[in-house]
Amino acid sequence: MKTKILLVDDHSVIRHGIRSYFKNCEDFEVIAEADCGERAFNALNAMNVDLIFMDISMKGMDGISATKKIKETFPDIKVIALSMMMDSDYIKNMVNAGADGYLFKDCTEEEILKAARAVRDGDSYYCSSATKNIISSYKEKEARPANANDAHFILTLREKEVLRLIIDQCTNKEISEKLYISPRTVDAHKRNLLDKTGQRNVAGLVMYAIKHKLFSDLKA
């Protein structure tokens, strides 16, 4: 069964370009388009959508507000931001809204397809530039002093190993192979990491690790 895609962007030429990337894909199908957040949300009441590519800067309801509303109402729908916004605040706001991925509009067709498949399969996908921007924004701020009640003091060694591989953008399958554990166990560790750190998604875990300096070798 094909993964059904909704494209949300206020520029028709962008939607047309993204649609063309999936034209010959056997595992994806673009079933609808919308030029603003409101129309995107309303479309979800009339059709079954699995994955959304979401622009941020649009008239009316922007992509951040739309993503938050969609995730609250349709939590199983995956959302990948596709934007020209490179500022770390936009990226963090999309992460906090529940986005499963973030791509810049200058990315390649190959990366768009890679992100779509990663997110469809339960992983998150944030392009390397987005991750670097988040890391840089945290490195510009002084991290608060460590507190014995912080979650990273009670992370197990295995959880820290999983978190390190998440930061290195390994997929669930790759983590499973590197640590010789089952994909189900990887999922369990991810859930524990999210619960202990109070984050909503994998990108949040990355930001948490940078903010609290869990790994000294991370470079912006």
C-alpha positions, 0 to 999 in steps of 0.5 A: 500500500502506498504512503499517501502524501499531502503537499502544503505550500503557497507556491504552486511551482514548489508543489509541482516540483515536489510532486514530480519527485514522487511521480514514479515512486511505487511506495508513495502517492501525492493525493492532494495539495493545499496552499495554506495551513487552514486548507491543509487541516480541512483536507484531512477531515475528508481524506486519509493522509499519511505524510505531509510536507509542510511549508512554514511561511504562509498566509493565514495559518502558518506551518508551525500553527498548522503542524501543532493543530494537525498533530493534536488532532491527527497524531499518527500523521507524519509531518516534514517541514520543507522551508527556506527558513534556516533560523534555529528558532523556526526549526525549534518551533517546528520541532516543538510543534511536533514535526517529524523532520525538517528540510531546506528547500535547496535540498536534493530530490534524493534527500526528500525521498530519503526523508520521506522513507525515514519518517514513514518507517518511524524515524525522524529526519533532520537535514544536517544543516538544520541540526547544525543550526540547532547545535550552534544556537545552544552553543551560543548560550551558557548551559544551566548548571547541572542538577542532580535531578536532571534526567541525564543523571538517571539515563542508563549506559545503553540509553546513552549509547542509543542517544549518541547514535540518534544524534549521529542520525542513525536509523532504528535499523542501524542502531539495532545492528550496531548495538546488537539489539532488536528494533523493538528494543530500540523503540523501547529505549527511545520511549524511555529517553523521551519520557526521562527528558520530557521531549516530544520527538527525536529532534528534541532529544538532540537539542536536550543533549546539546543543551545539557552537554551530554557529549563533549565531542559534539561540534557545531 
